[in-house]
Amino acid sequence: MNPGGAAPALPLTHAVRANGFVFISGQLPVTAAGELPDGFEAQLRQVLANLEAALEAAGSSFGKVVKTTVFMKDLNDFAALNTIYGEVFASQPPARSAYEVARLPRDALVEIEAVALA
Protein backbone atom coordinates (compact mmCIF):
# COMPACT_ATOMS: atom_id res chain seq x y z
CA MET A 1 0.00 0.00 0.00
CA ASN A 2 1.45 3.32 -1.04
CA PRO A 3 -0.18 6.71 -0.42
CA GLY A 4 -1.21 8.33 -3.66
CA GLY A 5 -0.28 5.16 -5.50
CA ALA A 6 3.33 6.29 -5.81
CA ALA A 7 5.90 3.53 -5.66
CA PRO A 8 8.62 4.08 -3.06
CA ALA A 9 12.12 4.78 -4.35
CA LEU A 10 13.51 2.12 -2.02
CA PRO A 11 12.85 -1.63 -1.73
CA LEU A 12 10.04 -1.22 0.82
CA THR A 13 6.31 -0.75 1.13
CA HIS A 14 4.87 2.30 2.88
CA ALA A 15 2.29 0.22 4.73
CA VAL A 16 1.65 -3.46 5.34
CA ARG A 17 -1.47 -4.98 6.88
CA ALA A 18 -1.05 -8.07 9.04
CA ASN A 19 -3.28 -9.69 11.67
CA GLY A 20 -5.42 -6.60 12.27
CA PHE A 21 -2.49 -4.18 12.36
CA VAL A 22 -1.00 -1.72 9.91
CA PHE A 23 2.78 -1.31 9.96
CA ILE A 24 3.90 2.02 8.48
CA SER A 25 7.48 2.30 7.25
CA GLY A 26 9.53 5.26 8.42
CA GLN A 27 8.15 8.44 6.93
CA LEU A 28 10.57 11.16 5.90
CA PRO A 29 9.74 14.87 5.54
CA VAL A 30 9.62 14.76 1.75
CA THR A 31 6.99 16.97 0.10
CA ALA A 32 4.98 16.00 -2.99
CA ALA A 33 7.54 18.00 -4.99
CA GLY A 34 10.34 15.83 -3.57
CA GLU A 35 11.78 18.58 -1.39
CA LEU A 36 12.64 18.69 2.31
CA PRO A 37 11.33 21.69 4.26
CA ASP A 38 13.84 23.80 6.20
CA GLY A 39 14.09 23.32 9.97
CA PHE A 40 13.01 20.68 12.43
CA GLU A 41 9.46 21.89 13.06
CA ALA A 42 8.60 22.16 9.35
CA GLN A 43 10.11 18.74 8.72
CA LEU A 44 8.20 17.21 11.63
CA ARG A 45 4.91 18.62 10.33
CA GLN A 46 5.67 17.17 6.88
CA VAL A 47 6.53 13.77 8.39
CA LEU A 48 3.20 13.78 10.24
CA ALA A 49 1.34 14.72 7.04
CA ASN A 50 3.08 11.87 5.21
CA LEU A 51 2.31 9.49 8.07
CA GLU A 52 -1.35 10.49 7.98
CA ALA A 53 -1.48 9.85 4.21
CA ALA A 54 0.12 6.42 4.64
CA LEU A 55 -2.31 5.54 7.45
CA GLU A 56 -5.33 6.64 5.41
CA ALA A 57 -4.13 4.73 2.34
CA ALA A 58 -3.94 1.63 4.55
CA GLY A 59 -7.44 2.18 5.96
CA SER A 60 -6.29 3.49 9.35
CA SER A 61 -5.85 6.85 11.07
CA PHE A 62 -3.95 8.70 13.78
CA GLY A 63 -6.65 7.65 16.26
CA LYS A 64 -5.76 3.99 15.69
CA VAL A 65 -1.99 4.34 16.14
CA VAL A 66 -0.74 2.21 19.03
CA LYS A 67 3.05 2.71 18.73
CA THR A 68 5.45 5.11 17.06
CA THR A 69 9.20 5.22 16.80
CA VAL A 70 10.79 8.61 16.23
CA PHE A 71 14.30 9.00 14.85
CA MET A 72 15.81 12.46 15.33
CA LYS A 73 19.06 14.02 14.22
CA ASP A 74 19.25 16.06 17.45
CA LEU A 75 17.49 15.34 20.75
CA ASN A 76 17.74 19.05 21.53
CA ASP A 77 14.59 19.24 19.38
CA PHE A 78 12.72 16.98 21.84
CA ALA A 79 10.61 19.84 23.29
CA ALA A 80 9.47 20.86 19.81
CA LEU A 81 8.72 17.21 19.04
CA ASN A 82 6.50 16.94 22.12
CA THR A 83 4.62 20.15 21.30
CA ILE A 84 3.83 19.31 17.67
CA TYR A 85 3.37 15.57 18.28
CA GLY A 86 0.96 16.48 21.09
CA GLU A 87 -1.19 18.45 18.63
CA VAL A 88 -1.71 15.29 16.56
CA PHE A 89 -1.97 12.82 19.43
CA ALA A 90 -3.80 15.05 21.92
CA SER A 91 -5.89 12.36 23.60
CA GLN A 92 -4.65 8.85 24.33
CA PRO A 93 -1.26 9.20 22.64
CA PRO A 94 0.33 5.96 21.47
CA ALA A 95 3.33 4.32 23.06
CA ARG A 96 6.46 6.00 21.70
CA SER A 97 10.20 5.59 21.53
CA ALA A 98 12.51 8.38 20.39
CA TYR A 99 16.15 8.06 19.44
CA GLU A 100 18.90 10.40 18.35
CA VAL A 101 20.59 8.97 15.27
CA ALA A 102 23.77 9.91 13.45
CA ARG A 103 22.14 10.35 10.07
CA LEU A 104 18.83 9.87 8.30
CA PRO A 105 18.17 9.39 4.58
CA ARG A 106 18.46 12.63 2.59
CA ASP A 107 19.97 14.21 5.72
CA ALA A 108 16.47 14.65 7.13
CA LEU A 109 16.12 15.88 10.71
CA VAL A 110 13.31 13.49 11.69
CA GLU A 111 11.64 10.24 10.62
CA ILE A 112 8.67 8.43 12.19
CA GLU A 113 7.42 4.86 11.80
CA ALA A 114 4.16 3.62 13.27
CA VAL A 115 2.02 0.60 14.12
CA ALA A 116 -1.74 1.09 14.03
CA LEU A 117 -4.93 -0.92 14.17
CA ALA A 118 -6.38 -1.68 10.76
C-alpha positions as protocol buffer text, in pm:
chain_id: "A"
residue {
  index: 1
  type: MET
  ca { x: 0 y: 0 z: 0 }
}
residue {
  index: 2
  type: ASN
  ca { x: 145 y: 332 z: -104 }
}
residue {
  index: 3
  type: PRO
  ca { x: -18 y: 671 z: -42 }
}
residue {
  index: 4
  type: GLY
  ca { x: -121 y: 833 z: -366 }
}
residue {
  index: 5
  type: GLY
  ca { x: -28 y: 516 z: -550 }
}
residue {
  index: 6
  type: ALA
  ca { x: 333 y: 629 z: -581 }
}
residue {
  index: 7
  type: ALA
  ca { x: 590 y: 353 z: -566 }
}
residue {
  index: 8
  type: PRO
  ca { x: 862 y: 408 z: -306 }
}
residue {
  index: 9
  type: ALA
  ca { x: 1212 y: 478 z: -435 }
}
residue {
  index: 10
  type: LEU
  ca { x: 1351 y: 212 z: -202 }
}
residue {
  index: 11
  type: PRO
  ca { x: 1285 y: -163 z: -173 }
}
residue {
  index: 12
  type: LEU
  ca { x: 1004 y: -122 z: 82 }
}
residue {
  index: 13
  type: THR
  ca { x: 631 y: -75 z: 113 }
}
residue {
  index: 14
  type: HIS
  ca { x: 487 y: 230 z: 288 }
}
residue {
  index: 15
  type: ALA
  ca { x: 229 y: 22 z: 473 }
}
residue {
  index: 16
  type: VAL
  ca { x: 165 y: -346 z: 534 }
}
residue {
  index: 17
  type: ARG
  ca { x: -147 y: -498 z: 688 }
}
residue {
  index: 18
  type: ALA
  ca { x: -105 y: -807 z: 904 }
}
residue {
  index: 19
  type: ASN
  ca { x: -328 y: -969 z: 1167 }
}
residue {
  index: 20
  type: GLY
  ca { x: -542 y: -660 z: 1227 }
}
residue {
  index: 21
  type: PHE
  ca { x: -249 y: -418 z: 1236 }
}
residue {
  index: 22
  type: VAL
  ca { x: -100 y: -172 z: 991 }
}
residue {
  index: 23
  type: PHE
  ca { x: 278 y: -131 z: 996 }
}
residue {
  index: 24
  type: ILE
  ca { x: 390 y: 202 z: 848 }
}
residue {
  index: 25
  type: SER
  ca { x: 748 y: 230 z: 725 }
}
residue {
  index: 26
  type: GLY
  ca { x: 953 y: 526 z: 842 }
}
residue {
  index: 27
  type: GLN
  ca { x: 815 y: 844 z: 693 }
}
residue {
  index: 28
  type: LEU
  ca { x: 1057 y: 1116 z: 590 }
}
residue {
  index: 29
  type: PRO
  ca { x: 974 y: 1487 z: 554 }
}
residue {
  index: 30
  type: VAL
  ca { x: 962 y: 1476 z: 175 }
}
residue {
  index: 31
  type: THR
  ca { x: 699 y: 1697 z: 10 }
}
residue {
  index: 32
  type: ALA
  ca { x: 498 y: 1600 z: -299 }
}
residue {
  index: 33
  type: ALA
  ca { x: 754 y: 1800 z: -499 }
}
residue {
  index: 34
  type: GLY
  ca { x: 1034 y: 1583 z: -357 }
}
residue {
  index: 35
  type: GLU
  ca { x: 1178 y: 1858 z: -139 }
}
residue {
  index: 36
  type: LEU
  ca { x: 1264 y: 1869 z: 231 }
}
residue {
  index: 37
  type: PRO
  ca { x: 1133 y: 2169 z: 426 }
}
residue {
  index: 38
  type: ASP
  ca { x: 1384 y: 2380 z: 620 }
}
residue {
  index: 39
  type: GLY
  ca { x: 1409 y: 2332 z: 997 }
}
residue {
  index: 40
  type: PHE
  ca { x: 1301 y: 2068 z: 1243 }
}
residue {
  index: 41
  type: GLU
  ca { x: 946 y: 2189 z: 1306 }
}
residue {
  index: 42
  type: ALA
  ca { x: 860 y: 2216 z: 935 }
}
residue {
  index: 43
  type: GLN
  ca { x: 1011 y: 1874 z: 872 }
}
residue {
  index: 44
  type: LEU
  ca { x: 820 y: 1721 z: 1163 }
}
residue {
  index: 45
  type: ARG
  ca { x: 491 y: 1862 z: 1033 }
}
residue {
  index: 46
  type: GLN
  ca { x: 567 y: 1717 z: 688 }
}
residue {
  index: 47
  type: VAL
  ca { x: 653 y: 1377 z: 839 }
}
residue {
  index: 48
  type: LEU
  ca { x: 320 y: 1378 z: 1024 }
}
residue {
  index: 49
  type: ALA
  ca { x: 134 y: 1472 z: 704 }
}
residue {
  index: 50
  type: ASN
  ca { x: 308 y: 1187 z: 521 }
}
residue {
  index: 51
  type: LEU
  ca { x: 231 y: 949 z: 807 }
}
residue {
  index: 52
  type: GLU
  ca { x: -135 y: 1049 z: 798 }
}
residue {
  index: 53
  type: ALA
  ca { x: -148 y: 985 z: 421 }
}
residue {
  index: 54
  type: ALA
  ca { x: 12 y: 642 z: 464 }
}
residue {
  index: 55
  type: LEU
  ca { x: -231 y: 554 z: 745 }
}
residue {
  index: 56
  type: GLU
  ca { x: -533 y: 664 z: 541 }
}
residue {
  index: 57
  type: ALA
  ca { x: -413 y: 473 z: 234 }
}
residue {
  index: 58
  type: ALA
  ca { x: -394 y: 163 z: 455 }
}
residue {
  index: 59
  type: GLY
  ca { x: -744 y: 218 z: 596 }
}
residue {
  index: 60
  type: SER
  ca { x: -629 y: 349 z: 935 }
}
residue {
  index: 61
  type: SER
  ca { x: -585 y: 685 z: 1107 }
}
residue {
  index: 62
  type: PHE
  ca { x: -395 y: 870 z: 1378 }
}
residue {
  index: 63
  type: GLY
  ca { x: -665 y: 765 z: 1626 }
}
residue {
  index: 64
  type: LYS
  ca { x: -576 y: 399 z: 1569 }
}
residue {
  index: 65
  type: VAL
  ca { x: -199 y: 434 z: 1614 }
}
residue {
  index: 66
  type: VAL
  ca { x: -74 y: 221 z: 1903 }
}
residue {
  index: 67
  type: LYS
  ca { x: 305 y: 271 z: 1873 }
}
residue {
  index: 68
  type: THR
  ca { x: 545 y: 511 z: 1706 }
}
residue {
  index: 69
  type: THR
  ca { x: 920 y: 522 z: 1680 }
}
residue {
  index: 70
  type: VAL
  ca { x: 1079 y: 861 z: 1623 }
}
residue {
  index: 71
  type: PHE
  ca { x: 1430 y: 900 z: 1485 }
}
residue {
  index: 72
  type: MET
  ca { x: 1581 y: 1246 z: 1533 }
}
residue {
  index: 73
  type: LYS
  ca { x: 1906 y: 1402 z: 1422 }
}
residue {
  index: 74
  type: ASP
  ca { x: 1925 y: 1606 z: 1745 }
}
residue {
  index: 75
  type: LEU
  ca { x: 1749 y: 1534 z: 2075 }
}
residue {
  index: 76
  type: ASN
  ca { x: 1774 y: 1905 z: 2153 }
}
residue {
  index: 77
  type: ASP
  ca { x: 1459 y: 1924 z: 1938 }
}
residue {
  index: 78
  type: PHE
  ca { x: 1272 y: 1698 z: 2184 }
}
residue {
  index: 79
  type: ALA
  ca { x: 1061 y: 1984 z: 2329 }
}
residue {
  index: 80
  type: ALA
  ca { x: 947 y: 2086 z: 1981 }
}
residue {
  index: 81
  type: LEU
  ca { x: 872 y: 1721 z: 1904 }
}
residue {
  index: 82
  type: ASN
  ca { x: 650 y: 1694 z: 2212 }
}
residue {
  index: 83
  type: THR
  ca { x: 462 y: 2015 z: 2130 }
}
residue {
  index: 84
  type: ILE
  ca { x: 383 y: 1931 z: 1767 }
}
residue {
  index: 85
  type: TYR
  ca { x: 337 y: 1557 z: 1828 }
}
residue {
  index: 86
  type: GLY
  ca { x: 96 y: 1648 z: 2109 }
}
residue {
  index: 87
  type: GLU
  ca { x: -119 y: 1845 z: 1863 }
}
residue {
  index: 88
  type: VAL
  ca { x: -171 y: 1529 z: 1656 }
}
residue {
  index: 89
  type: PHE
  ca { x: -197 y: 1282 z: 1943 }
}
residue {
  index: 90
  type: ALA
  ca { x: -380 y: 1505 z: 2192 }
}
residue {
  index: 91
  type: SER
  ca { x: -589 y: 1236 z: 2360 }
}
residue {
  index: 92
  type: GLN
  ca { x: -465 y: 885 z: 2433 }
}
residue {
  index: 93
  type: PRO
  ca { x: -126 y: 920 z: 2264 }
}
residue {
  index: 94
  type: PRO
  ca { x: 33 y: 596 z: 2147 }
}
residue {
  index: 95
  type: ALA
  ca { x: 333 y: 432 z: 2306 }
}
residue {
  index: 96
  type: ARG
  ca { x: 646 y: 600 z: 2170 }
}
residue {
  index: 97
  type: SER
  ca { x: 1020 y: 559 z: 2153 }
}
residue {
  index: 98
  type: ALA
  ca { x: 1251 y: 838 z: 2039 }
}
residue {
  index: 99
  type: TYR
  ca { x: 1615 y: 806 z: 1944 }
}
residue {
  index: 100
  type: GLU
  ca { x: 1890 y: 1040 z: 1835 }
}
residue {
  index: 101
  type: VAL
  ca { x: 2059 y: 897 z: 1527 }
}
residue {
  index: 102
  type: ALA
  ca { x: 2377 y: 991 z: 1345 }
}
residue {
  index: 103
  type: ARG
  ca { x: 2214 y: 1035 z: 1007 }
}
residue {
  index: 104
  type: LEU
  ca { x: 1883 y: 987 z: 830 }
}
residue {
  index: 105
  type: PRO
  ca { x: 1817 y: 939 z: 458 }
}
residue {
  index: 106
  type: ARG
  ca { x: 1846 y: 1263 z: 259 }
}
residue {
  index: 107
  type: ASP
  ca { x: 1997 y: 1421 z: 572 }
}
residue {
  index: 108
  type: ALA
  ca { x: 1647 y: 1465 z: 713 }
}
residue {
  index: 109
  type: LEU
  ca { x: 1612 y: 1588 z: 1071 }
}
residue {
  index: 110
  type: VAL
  ca { x: 1331 y: 1349 z: 1169 }
}
residue {
  index: 111
  type: GLU
  ca { x: 1164 y: 1024 z: 1062 }
}
residue {
  index: 112
  type: ILE
  ca { x: 867 y: 843 z: 1219 }
}
residue {
  index: 113
  type: GLU
  ca { x: 742 y: 486 z: 1180 }
}
residue {
  index: 114
  type: ALA
  ca { x: 416 y: 362 z: 1327 }
}
residue {
  index: 115
  type: VAL
  ca { x: 202 y: 60 z: 1412 }
}
residue {
  index: 116
  type: ALA
  ca { x: -174 y: 109 z: 1403 }
}
residue {
  index: 117
  type: LEU
  ca { x: -493 y: -92 z: 1417 }
}
residue {
  index: 118
  type: ALA
  ca { x: -638 y: -168 z: 1076 }
}
